[in-house]
Amino acid sequence: MPKPEKHIFVCSQARPDGHPRGSCSAKGCAAIAEEFWYQLQERNLFGRFQLTNTACIGPCGVGPNVLVYPEGVMYSGIGKEQVTAIIEQHLLGGTPVAAYQTPDDMWG
Ligand code: FES
């Protein structure tokens, strides 16, 4: 297997109803992962980009969250409608989509 150019981690963490942190699972992360999977397959891109569901990656309150390496760029509050732009602009074009990135003040 060749080394992927980029690795997309989609948070798929679930928590019990009423948990104070909520979860990306409760906010629809499954649809995002499915859309990435579908588009990467449709575009024959699985040889270049790897997709992995992951546990919690940090800022649950602004999820669903998606993390792209090697840049370490995180996207927050996205839906499957944003997947095309992330693939075309970031994965293929090399420029992260600024409008969808996690706000810096989430890390303070
Ligand atoms: S549950 Fe997704 S970032 Fe915490």
Backbone and ligand atoms as CSV (ligand in chain L), in Angstrom:
chain,resi,resn,atom,element,x,y,z
A,1,MET,N,N,0.849,-1.192,0.000
A,1,MET,CA,C,0.000,0.000,0.000
A,1,MET,C,C,0.887,1.246,0.000
A,2,PRO,N,N,0.689,2.152,-0.962
A,2,PRO,CA,C,1.496,3.373,-0.963
A,2,PRO,C,C,1.120,4.302,0.187
A,3,LYS,N,N,2.090,5.094,0.598
A,3,LYS,CA,C,1.809,6.062,1.662
A,3,LYS,C,C,0.791,7.077,1.155
A,4,PRO,N,N,-0.306,7.316,1.897
A,4,PRO,CA,C,-1.294,8.299,1.431
A,4,PRO,C,C,-0.729,9.717,1.485
A,5,GLU,N,N,-1.165,10.542,0.543
A,5,GLU,CA,C,-0.759,11.947,0.543
A,5,GLU,C,C,-1.375,12.687,1.729
A,6,LYS,N,N,-2.605,12.344,2.021
A,6,LYS,CA,C,-3.306,12.966,3.146
A,6,LYS,C,C,-4.179,11.912,3.812
A,7,HIS,N,N,-4.436,12.147,5.092
A,7,HIS,CA,C,-5.260,11.229,5.869
A,7,HIS,C,C,-6.389,12.036,6.479
A,8,ILE,N,N,-7.607,11.607,6.212
A,8,ILE,CA,C,-8.803,12.309,6.680
A,8,ILE,C,C,-9.385,11.528,7.849
A,9,PHE,N,N,-9.462,12.172,9.004
A,9,PHE,CA,C,-10.053,11.546,10.180
A,9,PHE,C,C,-11.410,12.184,10.443
A,10,VAL,N,N,-12.453,11.381,10.433
A,10,VAL,CA,C,-13.799,11.880,10.723
A,10,VAL,C,C,-14.172,11.413,12.124
A,11,CYS,N,N,-14.401,12.363,13.028
A,11,CYS,CA,C,-14.775,11.985,14.391
A,11,CYS,C,C,-16.110,11.251,14.357
A,12,SER,N,N,-16.147,10.080,14.948
A,12,SER,CA,C,-17.385,9.299,14.991
A,12,SER,C,C,-17.761,8.961,16.433
A,13,GLN,N,N,-17.237,9.760,17.347
A,13,GLN,CA,C,-17.492,9.520,18.777
A,13,GLN,C,C,-18.980,9.635,19.094
A,14,ALA,N,N,-19.491,8.672,19.858
A,14,ALA,CA,C,-20.858,8.711,20.387
A,14,ALA,C,C,-20.801,8.803,21.912
A,15,ARG,N,N,-21.815,9.433,22.491
A,15,ARG,CA,C,-21.927,9.496,23.950
A,15,ARG,C,C,-23.400,9.314,24.322
A,16,PRO,N,N,-23.645,8.967,25.563
A,16,PRO,CA,C,-25.049,8.800,25.979
A,16,PRO,C,C,-25.828,10.112,25.857
A,17,ASP,N,N,-27.122,10.004,25.609
A,17,ASP,CA,C,-27.981,11.192,25.560
A,17,ASP,C,C,-27.818,11.990,26.840
A,18,GLY,N,N,-27.749,13.309,26.699
A,18,GLY,CA,C,-27.635,14.175,27.860
A,18,GLY,C,C,-26.217,14.388,28.339
A,19,HIS,N,N,-25.234,13.751,27.717
A,19,HIS,CA,C,-23.840,13.951,28.126
A,19,HIS,C,C,-23.468,15.414,27.884
A,20,PRO,N,N,-22.792,16.059,28.840
A,20,PRO,CA,C,-22.508,17.498,28.697
A,20,PRO,C,C,-21.631,17.865,27.495
A,21,ARG,N,N,-20.824,16.951,26.990
A,21,ARG,CA,C,-19.963,17.279,25.841
A,21,ARG,C,C,-20.635,17.019,24.508
A,22,GLY,N,N,-21.777,16.342,24.525
A,22,GLY,CA,C,-22.398,15.983,23.258
A,22,GLY,C,C,-21.476,15.068,22.479
A,23,SER,N,N,-21.696,14.963,21.195
A,23,SER,CA,C,-20.816,14.113,20.373
A,23,SER,C,C,-21.002,14.430,18.901
A,24,CYS,N,N,-19.966,14.119,18.138
A,24,CYS,CA,C,-20.073,14.282,16.686
A,24,CYS,C,C,-21.053,13.264,16.107
A,25,SER,N,N,-21.178,12.119,16.751
A,25,SER,CA,C,-22.136,11.128,16.276
A,25,SER,C,C,-23.553,11.691,16.310
A,26,ALA,N,N,-23.896,12.364,17.390
A,26,ALA,CA,C,-25.243,12.926,17.518
A,26,ALA,C,C,-25.482,14.067,16.538
A,27,LYS,N,N,-24.398,14.630,15.983
A,27,LYS,CA,C,-24.528,15.773,15.068
A,27,LYS,C,C,-24.376,15.372,13.598
A,28,GLY,N,N,-24.391,14.092,13.322
A,28,GLY,CA,C,-24.452,13.674,11.923
A,28,GLY,C,C,-23.152,13.335,11.254
A,29,CYS,N,N,-22.143,12.939,12.030
A,29,CYS,CA,C,-20.843,12.626,11.415
A,29,CYS,C,C,-20.915,11.447,10.447
A,30,ALA,N,N,-21.856,10.543,10.647
A,30,ALA,CA,C,-21.919,9.367,9.770
A,30,ALA,C,C,-22.165,9.783,8.322
A,31,ALA,N,N,-22.997,10.790,8.120
A,31,ALA,CA,C,-23.282,11.250,6.756
A,31,ALA,C,C,-22.035,11.867,6.120
A,32,ILE,N,N,-21.210,12.512,6.923
A,32,ILE,CA,C,-19.969,13.105,6.403
A,32,ILE,C,C,-19.004,12.010,5.970
A,33,ALA,N,N,-18.822,11.023,6.822
A,33,ALA,CA,C,-17.921,9.915,6.480
A,33,ALA,C,C,-18.416,9.188,5.227
A,34,GLU,N,N,-19.726,8.991,5.130
A,34,GLU,CA,C,-20.277,8.308,3.952
A,34,GLU,C,C,-20.040,9.122,2.685
A,35,GLU,N,N,-20.180,10.433,2.792
A,35,GLU,CA,C,-19.974,11.285,1.616
A,35,GLU,C,C,-18.507,11.279,1.182
A,36,PHE,N,N,-17.578,11.336,2.151
A,36,PHE,CA,C,-16.151,11.220,1.798
A,36,PHE,C,C,-15.906,9.883,1.122
A,37,TRP,N,N,-16.412,8.829,1.720
A,37,TRP,CA,C,-16.191,7.489,1.170
A,37,TRP,C,C,-16.720,7.419,-0.259
A,38,TYR,N,N,-17.933,7.906,-0.453
A,38,TYR,CA,C,-18.562,7.848,-1.775
A,38,TYR,C,C,-17.756,8.636,-2.805
A,39,GLN,N,N,-17.395,9.869,-2.464
A,39,GLN,CA,C,-16.689,10.721,-3.429
A,39,GLN,C,C,-15.264,10.233,-3.710
A,40,LEU,N,N,-14.585,9.752,-2.672
A,40,LEU,CA,C,-13.228,9.242,-2.909
A,40,LEU,C,C,-13.279,8.018,-3.819
A,41,GLN,N,N,-14.303,7.207,-3.632
A,41,GLN,CA,C,-14.449,6.039,-4.495
A,41,GLN,C,C,-14.832,6.465,-5.916
A,42,GLU,N,N,-15.796,7.372,-6.036
A,42,GLU,CA,C,-16.245,7.837,-7.346
A,42,GLU,C,C,-15.109,8.451,-8.157
A,43,ARG,N,N,-14.226,9.156,-7.472
A,43,ARG,CA,C,-13.123,9.860,-8.131
A,43,ARG,C,C,-11.852,9.010,-8.191
A,44,ASN,N,N,-11.957,7.771,-7.726
A,44,ASN,CA,C,-10.817,6.856,-7.733
A,44,ASN,C,C,-9.613,7.452,-6.989
A,45,LEU,N,N,-9.882,7.970,-5.796
A,45,LEU,CA,C,-8.856,8.673,-5.028
A,45,LEU,C,C,-8.359,7.901,-3.810
A,46,PHE,N,N,-8.856,6.689,-3.591
A,46,PHE,CA,C,-8.426,5.968,-2.393
A,46,PHE,C,C,-6.949,5.602,-2.435
A,47,GLY,N,N,-6.335,5.642,-3.602
A,47,GLY,CA,C,-4.900,5.397,-3.666
A,47,GLY,C,C,-4.071,6.570,-3.190
A,48,ARG,N,N,-4.698,7.729,-3.087
A,48,ARG,CA,C,-3.968,8.934,-2.679
A,48,ARG,C,C,-4.353,9.405,-1.271
A,49,PHE,N,N,-5.609,9.160,-0.896
A,49,PHE,CA,C,-6.104,9.687,0.378
A,49,PHE,C,C,-6.731,8.576,1.203
A,50,GLN,N,N,-6.422,8.596,2.501
A,50,GLN,CA,C,-6.965,7.571,3.394
A,50,GLN,C,C,-8.031,8.194,4.288
A,51,LEU,N,N,-9.084,7.446,4.547
A,51,LEU,CA,C,-10.218,7.905,5.347
A,51,LEU,C,C,-10.372,6.996,6.551
A,52,THR,N,N,-10.450,7.592,7.749
A,52,THR,CA,C,-10.568,6.804,8.970
A,52,THR,C,C,-11.576,7.442,9.906
A,53,ASN,N,N,-12.504,6.650,10.411
A,53,ASN,CA,C,-13.364,7.111,11.502
A,53,ASN,C,C,-12.540,7.064,12.775
A,54,THR,N,N,-12.712,8.053,13.620
A,54,THR,CA,C,-11.904,8.119,14.827
A,54,THR,C,C,-12.768,8.476,16.036
A,55,ALA,N,N,-12.209,8.245,17.206
A,55,ALA,CA,C,-12.850,8.703,18.432
A,55,ALA,C,C,-12.638,10.216,18.567
A,56,CYS,N,N,-13.085,10.761,19.692
A,56,CYS,CA,C,-13.071,12.210,19.926
A,56,CYS,C,C,-11.702,12.825,19.626
A,57,ILE,N,N,-11.735,13.953,18.904
A,57,ILE,CA,C,-10.490,14.643,18.563
A,57,ILE,C,C,-10.439,16.042,19.174
A,58,GLY,N,N,-11.323,16.338,20.124
A,58,GLY,CA,C,-11.159,17.575,20.882
A,58,GLY,C,C,-12.377,18.445,21.077
A,59,PRO,N,N,-12.634,19.366,20.149
A,59,PRO,CA,C,-13.654,20.395,20.399
A,59,PRO,C,C,-15.077,19.925,20.076
A,60,CYS,N,N,-15.596,19.060,20.916
A,60,CYS,CA,C,-16.894,18.419,20.664
A,60,CYS,C,C,-18.010,19.448,20.441
A,61,GLY,N,N,-17.939,20.565,21.150
A,61,GLY,CA,C,-19.021,21.544,21.094
A,61,GLY,C,C,-19.233,22.167,19.735
A,62,VAL,N,N,-18.224,22.126,18.872
A,62,VAL,CA,C,-18.372,22.732,17.541
A,62,VAL,C,C,-18.402,21.674,16.434
A,63,GLY,N,N,-18.570,20.416,16.822
A,63,GLY,CA,C,-18.604,19.347,15.825
A,63,GLY,C,C,-19.830,19.413,14.945
A,64,PRO,N,N,-19.874,18.549,13.958
A,64,PRO,CA,C,-18.948,17.462,13.672
A,64,PRO,C,C,-17.572,17.969,13.222
A,65,ASN,N,N,-16.547,17.255,13.646
A,65,ASN,CA,C,-15.178,17.647,13.360
A,65,ASN,C,C,-14.469,16.640,12.460
A,66,VAL,N,N,-13.679,17.195,11.556
A,66,VAL,CA,C,-12.893,16.392,10.611
A,66,VAL,C,C,-11.473,16.937,10.640
A,67,LEU,N,N,-10.485,16.053,10.712
A,67,LEU,CA,C,-9.081,16.452,10.821
A,67,LEU,C,C,-8.313,15.901,9.631
A,68,VAL,N,N,-7.532,16.758,8.994
A,68,VAL,CA,C,-6.770,16.337,7.814
A,68,VAL,C,C,-5.273,16.489,8.082
A,69,TYR,N,N,-4.559,15.390,7.917
A,69,TYR,CA,C,-3.102,15.378,8.053
A,69,TYR,C,C,-2.475,15.072,6.701
A,70,PRO,N,N,-1.255,15.560,6.441
A,70,PRO,CA,C,-0.246,16.000,7.406
A,70,PRO,C,C,-0.364,17.457,7.857
A,71,GLU,N,N,-1.298,18.223,7.315
A,71,GLU,CA,C,-1.352,19.636,7.688
A,71,GLU,C,C,-1.859,19.859,9.113
A,72,GLY,N,N,-2.641,18.929,9.642
A,72,GLY,CA,C,-3.251,19.130,10.947
A,72,GLY,C,C,-4.351,20.165,10.903
A,73,VAL,N,N,-5.049,20.242,9.788
A,73,VAL,CA,C,-6.159,21.202,9.629
A,73,VAL,C,C,-7.448,20.543,10.096
A,74,MET,N,N,-8.159,21.252,10.992
A,74,MET,CA,C,-9.428,20.725,11.472
A,74,MET,C,C,-10.580,21.548,10.929
A,75,TYR,N,N,-11.627,20.829,10.509
A,75,TYR,CA,C,-12.873,21.454,10.074
A,75,TYR,C,C,-13.953,21.160,11.103
A,76,SER,N,N,-14.789,22.161,11.375
A,76,SER,CA,C,-15.824,22.003,12.402
A,76,SER,C,C,-17.171,22.472,11.888
A,77,GLY,N,N,-18.196,21.870,12.469
A,77,GLY,CA,C,-19.555,22.295,12.160
A,77,GLY,C,C,-19.953,22.084,10.714
A,78,ILE,N,N,-19.344,21.106,10.100
A,78,ILE,CA,C,-19.626,20.880,8.688
A,78,ILE,C,C,-20.683,19.793,8.520
A,79,GLY,N,N,-21.169,19.671,7.294
A,79,GLY,CA,C,-22.082,18.613,6.923
A,79,GLY,C,C,-21.589,17.987,5.635
A,80,LYS,N,N,-22.350,17.049,5.116
A,80,LYS,CA,C,-21.901,16.380,3.897
A,80,LYS,C,C,-21.837,17.349,2.718
A,81,GLU,N,N,-22.548,18.483,2.817
A,81,GLU,CA,C,-22.544,19.483,1.745
A,81,GLU,C,C,-21.172,20.138,1.577
A,82,GLN,N,N,-20.341,20.093,2.606
A,82,GLN,CA,C,-19.020,20.726,2.539
A,82,GLN,C,C,-17.933,19.761,2.052
A,83,VAL,N,N,-18.258,18.514,1.900
A,83,VAL,CA,C,-17.238,17.523,1.557
A,83,VAL,C,C,-16.621,17.787,0.176
A,84,THR,N,N,-17.434,18.155,-0.789
A,84,THR,CA,C,-16.910,18.394,-2.134
A,84,THR,C,C,-15.846,19.491,-2.127
A,85,ALA,N,N,-16.104,20.570,-1.431
A,85,ALA,CA,C,-15.136,21.668,-1.387
A,85,ALA,C,C,-13.849,21.239,-0.703
A,86,ILE,N,N,-13.955,20.455,0.355
A,86,ILE,CA,C,-12.750,19.990,1.054
A,86,ILE,C,C,-11.925,19.077,0.138
A,87,ILE,N,N,-12.595,18.220,-0.594
A,87,ILE,CA,C,-11.869,17.339,-1.511
A,87,ILE,C,C,-11.214,18.151,-2.623
A,88,GLU,N,N,-11.969,19.029,-3.239
A,88,GLU,CA,C,-11.446,19.719,-4.426
A,88,GLU,C,C,-10.423,20.794,-4.061
A,89,GLN,N,N,-10.729,21.572,-3.018
A,89,GLN,CA,C,-9.837,22.690,-2.683
A,89,GLN,C,C,-8.643,22.254,-1.845
A,90,HIS,N,N,-8.888,21.401,-0.848
A,90,HIS,CA,C,-7.819,21.027,0.077
A,90,HIS,C,C,-7.070,19.766,-0.387
A,91,LEU,N,N,-7.802,18.661,-0.523
A,91,LEU,CA,C,-7.109,17.406,-0.844
A,91,LEU,C,C,-6.453,17.471,-2.215
A,92,LEU,N,N,-7.184,17.934,-3.195
A,92,LEU,CA,C,-6.633,17.969,-4.552
A,92,LEU,C,C,-5.891,19.265,-4.845
A,93,GLY,N,N,-6.401,20.379,-4.324
A,93,GLY,CA,C,-5.810,21.669,-4.645
A,93,GLY,C,C,-4.709,22.122,-3.702
A,94,GLY,N,N,-4.652,21.526,-2.515
A,94,GLY,CA,C,-3.582,21.861,-1.584
A,94,GLY,C,C,-3.843,23.074,-0.712
A,95,THR,N,N,-5.033,23.682,-0.816
A,95,THR,CA,C,-5.351,24.857,-0.010
A,95,THR,C,C,-6.533,24.551,0.903
A,96,PRO,N,N,-6.316,24.524,2.215
A,96,PRO,CA,C,-7.430,24.265,3.125
A,96,PRO,C,C,-8.577,25.269,2.935
A,97,VAL,N,N,-9.787,24.825,3.211
A,97,VAL,CA,C,-10.964,25.685,3.066
A,97,VAL,C,C,-11.112,26.517,4.340
A,98,ALA,N,N,-10.694,27.764,4.269
A,98,ALA,CA,C,-10.629,28.608,5.468
A,98,ALA,C,C,-11.994,28.752,6.147
A,99,ALA,N,N,-13.042,28.852,5.364
A,99,ALA,CA,C,-14.366,29.125,5.925
A,99,ALA,C,C,-14.877,28.009,6.836
A,100,TYR,N,N,-14.357,26.809,6.694
A,100,TYR,CA,C,-14.865,25.679,7.483
A,100,TYR,C,C,-13.939,25.289,8.625
A,101,GLN,N,N,-12.798,25.987,8.760
A,101,GLN,CA,C,-11.822,25.561,9.756
A,101,GLN,C,C,-12.268,25.905,11.178
A,102,THR,N,N,-11.847,25.078,12.112
A,102,THR,CA,C,-12.155,25.267,13.525
A,102,THR,C,C,-11.602,26.611,13.991
A,103,PRO,N,N,-12.420,27.441,14.651
A,103,PRO,CA,C,-11.920,28.747,15.115
A,103,PRO,C,C,-10.756,28.593,16.088
A,104,ASP,N,N,-9.774,29.479,15.953
A,104,ASP,CA,C,-8.590,29.416,16.816
A,104,ASP,C,C,-8.960,29.501,18.305
A,105,ASP,N,N,-10.011,30.262,18.645
A,105,ASP,CA,C,-10.322,30.440,20.063
A,105,ASP,C,C,-10.885,29.176,20.712
A,106,MET,N,N,-11.120,28.130,19.909
A,106,MET,CA,C,-11.530,26.851,20.500
A,106,MET,C,C,-10.378,26.176,21.216
A,107,TRP,N,N,-9.164,26.647,20.922
A,107,TRP,CA,C,-7.976,25.990,21.480
A,107,TRP,C,C,-7.357,26.770,22.626
A,108,GLY,N,N,-8.005,27.850,23.070
A,108,GLY,CA,C,-7.413,28.707,24.100
A,108,GLY,C,C,-7.438,28.152,25.446
L,1,FES,S1,S,-17.014,14.007,19.948
L,1,FES,FE1,FE,-16.141,14.657,18.053
L,1,FES,S2,S,-14.568,15.992,18.694
L,1,FES,FE2,FE,-15.334,15.218,20.563
